[in-house]
Amino acid sequence: MSVAAAGPPPRTTWAPSDAVVGTALFVVALLPRLWAAIKLAGEPVWDGHYYDFGARRIAQGAGYSDDVTIAGHVVWHPWCHYPVGYSAILAPFYRVLGADAHVAPVFNAFTGAALAVVTWALASHALSPARARIAGLLVALHPGLILYSALVMTEPLAALLTLTAFWLAVRDDVPYRGLALGALVLGVGALVRPQALLCAPFLGLILPRRRLGGAVLAMAAPCLLALLPVLPWTARNCRVMDGCALVSTNAGWNLAIGAFPRATGRFETLKASDGCRDVTGQVQQDRCWFTYGVEQIEASTSRWLGLMPVKLGYTFDHESFAVEYLREARPGDWPEGRRVAVRALTTLVERLFVCAAALGVVALVRPARAGSKRRAWSVGSVVQGALLVLVLGLFARAASEPPAFWPLVLLVSVVPWLPLPGRAAWPPALKLPVALLATTVVTHAVFFGEDRYHMVVVPVFALLAAAVARAPARVSAP
């Protein structure tokens, strides 16, 4: 018996109506984002300060660098602590338009609008046209993503590049060409968010199933292709830094933050007294913190593992970063009442998206229609029923005090990969976004959590939420 994929066949043509839908969706997403970018933006703060500073330096022709004073002389000093991609993309706009405080937010507004369109385009390869449009609308109207347009932060661009890579991969009627295009775009995305490279092996899902050797090759090929856009930057780092760094020099720093004795599960400032006193260059410092982090994990593995639920809670249980960023930049615009109300709204919407995504997973494991395959349908019904009971139990846990929505995210990340009996197979257009979610969960369980990190996977929640109550797939003849 073969089971049909859980969605329509891949679309390889572009209908005139698609242009109308895409344009309308772009405008619906753009207008509130432009309002936020113009009305709410202020001076870049926190990590946004460094992204803005890097873009200014590149726009001035100084490269990704700063200036340091040595023996009374100003010396050009290269750096790569933060990934270069976002600053490098902003730099041409700064060069042409000037480094006004609204340039980056307006760029982000257009990025966010494009993200809604790409979410819809990707969803159209797995869901009905109506539900694909719902997925795009959910991204277009998500209040947290709208607020994010006013921030000089990387998450919307990282999400756009990653989902664009997935869309290019699944839409091409020549799978190998789609895999190559998707992998190259993922490589560009890695310059914005290095974790994008973790999604590369999953692009092999678009190829026909093969034996073990072919499957390994299908996973390895996109990994190698994704490195091509990264390697010139790596070569630059090897040439001008105090050592080689693939993209940036904050992996060791982040590992130590999630493992050192003062670790709380979220960001904490590292001090030289914590373990790395005698370091000079950025690469040396990162390697020192990486070694220190590994040592702490080995010395107290149980504590490190015990912090993982806390890290995932900080990442997925609420949404407040955008509000706090904007309040830091312009405190007069955010009196306590407004701050609390908007935080409550963004947190509520984030939790609803997570719950809806979990129900979407239940819908997507719906058994194939009975027909002559009654036994498979019955087994699939039992599996779906058991999964629904589990989801409802996690809903009850999420609603308790303190709220815990991260177990639902974990379920959404894991269930699509399980060989559950009696259910239809998921198409790559669904599994690839889940791979983004799963790699995000793993990354922040290992390192540390903050709610801004879930902004990259909001389109994944939207796509799965749109799948709720979808029609069951059909069982094909044996």
C-alpha positions as CSV (number, residue, x, y, z in Angstrom):
1,M,0.0,0.0,0.0
2,S,1.2,3.5,-0.8
3,V,0.0,6.6,0.9
4,A,-0.4,9.9,-0.9
5,A,1.5,12.9,0.3
6,A,-0.4,15.2,2.7
7,G,-1.0,18.0,0.3
8,P,-1.5,18.9,-3.4
9,P,1.2,18.1,-5.9
10,P,4.0,20.7,-6.3
11,R,3.0,23.7,-8.3
12,T,5.3,24.5,-11.2
13,T,3.3,27.2,-12.9
14,W,2.3,30.7,-11.9
15,A,-1.3,31.6,-12.5
16,P,-2.4,35.3,-13.1
17,S,-4.5,35.1,-10.0
18,D,-1.3,34.3,-8.0
19,A,0.1,37.7,-8.9
20,V,-3.0,39.3,-7.6
21,V,-3.0,37.4,-4.3
22,G,0.8,38.0,-3.8
23,T,0.5,41.7,-4.5
24,A,-2.5,42.0,-2.2
25,L,-0.8,40.1,0.6
26,F,2.3,42.2,0.2
27,V,0.3,45.4,0.6
28,V,-1.7,44.2,3.5
29,A,1.6,43.2,5.3
30,L,3.5,46.3,4.3
31,L,1.2,49.1,5.4
32,P,1.2,48.3,9.2
33,R,4.9,47.6,9.0
34,L,5.6,51.0,7.4
35,W,3.5,52.6,10.1
36,A,5.6,50.9,12.8
37,A,8.9,51.7,11.0
38,I,8.1,55.4,10.7
39,K,6.1,56.0,13.9
40,L,7.9,53.8,16.5
41,A,11.5,53.5,15.4
42,G,14.2,55.2,17.5
43,E,17.9,54.9,18.1
44,P,19.1,51.3,17.6
45,V,19.8,49.7,21.0
46,W,21.2,46.4,22.3
47,D,22.3,44.1,19.5
48,G,20.7,46.5,17.0
49,H,23.4,49.1,17.9
50,Y,26.1,46.8,16.6
51,Y,24.2,45.8,13.4
52,D,23.6,49.5,12.7
53,F,27.2,50.4,13.5
54,G,28.5,47.6,11.2
55,A,26.3,48.8,8.3
56,R,27.6,52.4,8.8
57,R,31.2,51.3,8.7
58,I,30.7,49.2,5.5
59,A,28.8,52.1,3.9
60,Q,31.7,54.4,4.7
61,G,34.1,52.0,2.9
62,A,35.8,50.9,6.2
63,G,34.5,47.3,6.0
64,Y,33.2,45.3,8.9
65,S,35.4,47.0,11.5
66,D,35.8,49.6,14.2
67,D,38.7,51.9,15.2
68,V,40.9,51.4,18.3
69,T,43.4,53.7,19.8
70,I,46.9,52.2,20.3
71,A,49.7,54.3,21.7
72,G,47.8,57.5,20.8
73,H,47.1,56.4,17.2
74,V,43.7,55.4,15.7
75,V,44.1,52.0,14.1
76,W,41.6,50.2,11.9
77,H,40.4,47.0,13.6
78,P,38.5,44.3,11.8
79,W,35.8,42.4,13.7
80,C,33.2,39.6,13.2
81,H,31.6,39.0,16.6
82,Y,28.2,39.4,15.0
83,P,27.3,37.8,11.6
84,V,28.0,40.2,8.8
85,G,25.0,39.6,6.5
86,Y,22.4,42.0,7.9
87,S,24.8,44.9,8.2
88,A,26.2,44.1,4.7
89,I,22.7,44.2,3.2
90,L,21.8,47.4,5.0
91,A,25.0,49.2,3.9
92,P,24.1,50.0,0.3
93,F,20.9,51.6,1.6
94,Y,22.9,53.6,4.1
95,R,25.3,54.6,1.3
96,V,22.5,55.9,-1.0
97,L,19.9,57.2,1.5
98,G,22.1,58.1,4.4
99,A,22.2,56.4,7.8
100,D,18.9,57.9,9.0
101,A,17.2,56.1,11.9
102,H,14.3,55.1,9.7
103,V,16.3,53.5,6.8
104,A,16.8,50.1,8.5
105,P,13.2,49.9,9.8
106,V,11.7,50.7,6.4
107,F,13.9,48.1,4.9
108,N,12.6,45.7,7.6
109,A,9.1,46.6,6.7
110,F,9.6,45.5,3.1
111,T,11.4,42.4,4.3
112,G,8.5,41.5,6.6
113,A,6.0,42.1,3.8
114,A,8.0,39.8,1.5
115,L,8.1,37.2,4.3
116,A,4.3,37.0,4.3
117,V,4.3,36.5,0.5
118,V,7.0,33.8,0.7
119,T,5.1,32.0,3.5
120,W,2.0,31.9,1.3
121,A,4.0,30.7,-1.7
122,L,5.6,27.9,0.2
123,A,2.3,26.9,1.8
124,S,0.7,26.7,-1.6
125,H,2.9,23.6,-2.3
126,A,1.4,21.8,0.7
127,L,-2.0,23.2,1.5
128,S,-5.2,24.2,-0.4
129,P,-5.1,27.6,-2.0
130,A,-7.4,29.0,0.7
131,R,-5.3,27.7,3.6
132,A,-2.1,28.9,2.0
133,R,-3.5,32.4,1.9
134,I,-4.5,32.1,5.5
135,A,-0.9,31.2,6.3
136,G,0.3,34.3,4.5
137,L,-2.3,36.5,6.2
138,L,-1.3,35.2,9.7
139,V,2.3,36.3,9.0
140,A,1.1,39.6,7.5
141,L,-1.0,40.5,10.5
142,H,1.1,39.1,13.3
143,P,1.5,42.0,15.8
144,G,4.9,40.9,17.0
145,L,6.3,40.8,13.4
146,I,4.7,44.2,12.7
147,L,6.4,45.7,15.8
148,Y,9.6,44.1,14.8
149,S,9.8,46.3,11.7
150,A,10.8,49.2,13.9
151,L,13.8,47.2,15.3
152,V,17.2,47.0,13.7
153,M,17.4,43.3,14.2
154,T,18.1,40.3,11.9
155,E,15.2,37.9,12.6
156,P,12.8,38.9,9.8
157,L,15.6,38.8,7.2
158,A,16.8,35.5,8.5
159,A,13.3,34.0,8.2
160,L,12.8,35.4,4.7
161,L,16.0,34.0,3.4
162,T,15.5,30.6,4.9
163,L,11.9,30.2,3.7
164,T,12.9,31.5,0.3
165,A,15.4,28.8,0.1
166,F,12.8,26.2,0.9
167,W,10.4,27.7,-1.6
168,L,13.0,27.7,-4.4
169,A,13.8,24.1,-3.6
170,V,10.2,22.7,-3.7
171,R,8.8,24.8,-6.6
172,D,11.4,23.7,-9.2
173,D,10.2,20.8,-11.4
174,V,13.9,19.7,-11.6
175,P,14.6,18.6,-8.1
176,Y,18.4,18.8,-8.3
177,R,18.3,22.3,-9.6
178,G,15.8,23.3,-6.8
179,L,18.2,21.7,-4.3
180,A,21.1,23.7,-5.6
181,L,19.2,27.0,-5.6
182,G,17.8,26.4,-2.2
183,A,21.2,25.5,-0.7
184,L,22.9,28.6,-2.2
185,V,20.2,30.9,-0.7
186,L,20.6,29.1,2.6
187,G,24.3,29.9,2.5
188,V,23.4,33.6,2.1
189,G,21.0,33.2,5.0
190,A,23.8,31.8,7.1
191,L,25.7,35.1,6.8
192,V,22.7,36.6,8.6
193,R,21.9,33.7,10.9
194,P,24.6,30.9,10.9
195,Q,22.0,28.4,12.2
196,A,20.6,28.4,8.7
197,L,23.3,25.9,7.7
198,L,21.6,23.4,10.0
199,C,18.7,23.3,7.6
200,A,20.9,22.4,4.6
201,P,20.9,18.6,4.9
202,F,17.1,18.6,5.1
203,L,16.9,20.0,1.5
204,G,17.7,16.4,0.5
205,L,14.0,15.7,1.3
206,I,13.0,17.0,-2.1
207,L,14.9,14.3,-3.9
208,P,13.4,10.8,-4.7
209,R,14.0,8.3,-1.9
210,R,17.2,6.3,-2.4
211,R,19.2,3.7,-0.6
212,L,21.5,4.7,2.3
213,G,24.4,5.9,0.1
214,G,22.1,8.0,-2.0
215,A,20.4,9.4,1.0
216,V,23.7,10.4,2.6
217,L,24.8,12.1,-0.7
218,A,21.4,13.9,-0.8
219,M,22.1,15.4,2.6
220,A,25.8,16.1,2.0
221,A,25.4,17.9,-1.3
222,P,23.3,20.8,-0.1
223,C,25.6,21.2,2.9
224,L,28.6,21.7,0.6
225,L,26.6,24.0,-1.7
226,A,25.4,26.1,1.2
227,L,29.0,26.7,2.2
228,L,29.9,28.4,-1.1
229,P,28.5,31.8,-0.3
230,V,30.1,31.6,3.1
231,L,33.6,30.7,2.2
232,P,34.7,34.1,0.8
233,W,33.8,35.6,4.2
234,T,35.6,32.8,6.0
235,A,38.7,33.5,3.9
236,R,38.5,37.2,4.8
237,N,38.3,36.3,8.5
238,C,41.3,34.0,8.2
239,R,43.2,36.8,6.5
240,V,42.5,39.8,8.8
241,M,41.4,38.3,12.1
242,D,43.6,36.5,14.7
243,G,42.4,33.1,13.4
244,C,39.8,31.6,11.1
245,A,36.1,31.9,11.9
246,L,33.4,30.4,9.6
247,V,31.0,33.4,10.0
248,S,31.2,35.0,13.4
249,T,32.9,34.7,16.8
250,N,30.0,34.4,19.2
251,A,29.3,30.6,19.2
252,G,31.8,30.0,22.0
253,W,30.5,33.0,23.9
254,N,26.9,31.8,23.6
255,L,27.8,28.2,24.7
256,A,29.5,29.6,27.8
257,I,26.5,31.7,28.6
258,G,24.3,28.6,28.6
259,A,26.7,26.5,30.7
260,F,28.7,28.5,33.1
261,P,28.0,28.5,36.9
262,R,25.9,31.7,36.8
263,A,23.8,30.4,33.8
264,T,20.1,31.1,34.2
265,G,18.9,29.8,30.8
266,R,18.8,33.3,29.2
267,F,21.4,35.9,28.3
268,E,23.9,36.8,31.0
269,T,27.0,39.0,30.5
270,L,30.2,37.1,30.7
271,K,33.1,38.6,32.6
272,A,36.8,37.9,32.3
273,S,36.7,36.6,35.9
274,D,34.3,33.8,34.7
275,G,37.1,32.1,32.8
276,C,38.8,33.9,30.0
277,R,41.2,36.5,31.3
278,D,44.3,36.4,29.1
279,V,42.9,36.7,25.5
280,T,43.6,39.4,22.9
281,G,41.9,38.7,19.6
282,Q,38.2,37.9,18.9
283,V,38.8,34.4,17.6
284,Q,41.1,33.6,20.5
285,Q,38.4,34.8,22.9
286,D,35.7,32.8,21.2
287,R,37.7,29.6,21.3
288,C,38.5,30.2,24.9
289,W,34.8,30.6,25.8
290,F,34.0,27.5,23.7
291,T,36.5,25.4,25.6
292,Y,35.3,26.9,28.9
293,G,31.7,26.1,28.0
294,V,32.5,22.5,27.1
295,E,34.4,22.1,30.3
296,Q,31.4,23.4,32.3
297,I,29.1,21.0,30.5
298,E,31.4,18.1,31.2
299,A,31.8,19.1,34.9
300,S,28.0,19.6,35.5
301,T,26.1,17.8,32.7
302,S,23.0,17.3,34.8
303,R,22.7,21.0,35.5
304,W,23.2,21.9,31.9
305,L,20.5,19.4,30.8
306,G,18.3,20.6,33.6
307,L,18.5,24.1,32.2
308,M,17.2,23.1,28.7
309,P,13.5,23.4,29.6
310,V,14.2,26.8,31.2
311,K,15.9,27.9,28.0
312,L,13.1,26.7,25.8
313,G,10.6,28.5,28.2
314,Y,12.5,31.8,27.7
315,T,12.4,31.2,24.0
316,F,8.7,30.1,23.4
317,D,6.6,30.9,26.5
318,H,6.2,34.6,25.9
319,E,6.9,37.5,23.6
320,S,8.3,40.8,24.9
321,F,11.5,41.6,23.1
322,A,10.1,44.1,20.6
323,V,8.3,46.1,23.2
324,E,11.3,46.2,25.5
325,Y,13.6,47.2,22.6
326,L,11.3,50.1,21.6
327,R,10.9,51.2,25.2
328,E,14.7,51.2,25.7
329,A,15.0,53.4,22.5
330,R,12.2,55.8,23.3
331,P,11.1,55.4,26.9
332,G,8.8,58.4,26.7
333,D,6.6,56.6,24.2
334,W,6.1,53.6,26.4
335,P,4.5,54.4,29.7
336,E,4.0,51.4,32.0
337,G,0.4,50.8,31.1
338,R,1.1,50.7,27.3
339,R,4.1,48.5,27.8
340,V,2.2,46.0,29.8
341,A,-0.8,46.0,27.5
342,V,1.2,45.5,24.3
343,R,3.4,42.8,25.9
344,A,0.3,41.0,26.9
345,L,-1.1,41.2,23.4
346,T,2.1,39.9,21.7
347,T,2.4,37.1,24.2
348,L,-1.2,36.1,23.8
349,V,-0.9,36.0,20.0
350,E,2.4,34.0,20.2
351,R,0.8,31.4,22.5
352,L,-2.3,31.2,20.2
353,F,0.0,30.5,17.3
354,V,1.8,27.8,19.1
355,C,-1.5,26.1,20.1
356,A,-2.9,26.4,16.6
357,A,0.3,24.9,15.2
358,A,0.0,21.9,17.5
359,L,-3.6,21.4,16.3
360,G,-2.4,21.8,12.8
361,V,0.1,18.9,13.3
362,V,-2.9,16.8,14.6
363,A,-4.8,17.6,11.4
364,L,-1.8,16.8,9.2
365,V,-1.5,13.3,10.7
366,R,-5.1,12.6,9.9
367,P,-5.4,9.2,8.4
368,A,-6.0,8.6,4.7
369,R,-9.6,8.1,3.7
370,A,-10.9,4.6,4.2
371,G,-11.8,3.3,0.8
372,S,-10.6,-0.3,0.6
373,K,-7.9,0.4,3.1
374,R,-10.1,0.3,6.2
375,R,-7.4,-1.1,8.4
376,A,-4.9,1.6,7.7
377,W,-7.6,4.2,8.2
378,S,-8.5,2.7,11.6
379,V,-4.9,2.6,12.8
380,G,-4.4,6.2,11.6
381,S,-7.6,7.3,13.4
382,V,-6.3,5.8,16.7
383,V,-2.9,7.5,16.2
384,Q,-4.5,10.8,15.5
385,G,-6.9,10.5,18.5
386,A,-4.0,9.7,20.8
387,L,-2.0,12.6,19.5
388,L,-5.1,14.9,20.1
389,V,-5.4,13.7,23.7
390,L,-1.7,14.5,24.2
391,V,-2.0,18.0,22.7
392,L,-5.1,18.7,24.9
393,G,-3.1,17.6,27.9
394,L,-0.3,19.9,27.0
395,F,-2.8,22.7,26.6
396,A,-3.9,22.2,30.2
397,R,-0.2,22.3,31.3
398,A,0.4,25.5,29.3
399,A,-2.6,27.2,31.0
400,S,-1.3,26.4,34.5
401,E,1.1,28.5,36.5
402,P,3.8,29.2,35.5
403,P,2.7,28.9,31.8
404,A,4.7,26.4,29.8
405,F,4.1,26.4,26.0
406,W,7.5,25.1,25.0
407,P,6.3,21.4,25.3
408,L,3.8,22.1,22.6
409,V,6.7,23.5,20.4
410,L,8.7,20.4,21.2
411,L,5.8,18.2,20.1
412,V,5.4,20.2,16.8
413,S,9.1,19.7,16.2
414,V,9.2,16.0,16.7
415,V,5.9,14.5,15.6
416,P,6.4,15.1,11.8
417,W,9.5,12.9,11.8
418,L,7.9,9.9,13.6
419,P,6.9,6.9,11.4
420,L,3.4,6.9,12.7
421,P,1.3,4.1,11.2
422,G,-1.7,4.8,9.0
423,R,-1.0,8.4,8.2
424,A,-0.1,10.1,4.9
425,A,3.4,11.3,4.3
426,W,4.2,15.0,4.6
427,P,5.4,16.8,1.5
428,P,8.8,18.6,1.7
429,A,7.0,22.0,1.7
430,L,5.8,21.1,5.2
431,K,8.8,19.2,6.5
432,L,11.3,21.8,5.6
433,P,9.7,24.5,7.8
434,V,9.5,22.0,10.6
435,A,13.2,21.4,10.1
436,L,13.7,25.1,10.7
437,L,11.7,24.9,13.9
438,A,13.5,21.7,15.1
439,T,16.9,23.2,14.5
440,T,15.9,26.3,16.4
441,V,14.7,24.3,19.4
442,V,18.0,22.3,19.5
443,T,20.1,25.4,19.1
444,H,18.5,27.3,22.0
445,A,18.3,24.2,24.2
446,V,22.1,23.9,23.8
447,F,23.0,27.6,24.1
448,F,20.4,29.9,25.8
449,G,17.0,31.2,25.2
450,E,15.4,34.6,24.6
451,D,11.9,35.3,23.2
452,R,13.3,37.1,20.1
453,Y,14.7,33.9,18.8
454,H,11.3,32.5,18.1
455,M,10.5,35.3,15.7
456,V,12.3,33.4,13.0
457,V,9.8,30.5,13.2
458,V,6.6,32.5,13.4
459,P,6.0,31.7,9.7
460,V,6.3,28.0,10.6
461,F,3.6,28.3,13.3
462,A,1.4,30.2,10.8
463,L,1.8,27.6,8.1
464,L,0.9,24.7,10.5
465,A,-1.9,26.7,12.0
466,A,-3.4,27.2,8.6
467,A,-3.5,23.4,8.2
468,V,-6.1,23.0,10.9
469,A,-9.2,21.1,9.7
470,R,-7.7,20.3,6.4
471,A,-9.3,17.5,4.3
472,P,-7.7,14.1,4.7
473,A,-5.4,12.7,2.1
474,R,-6.4,9.8,-0.1
475,V,-4.9,6.3,-0.1
476,S,-3.7,5.2,-3.5
477,A,-4.0,1.7,-4.8
478,P,-1.3,-0.8,-3.8
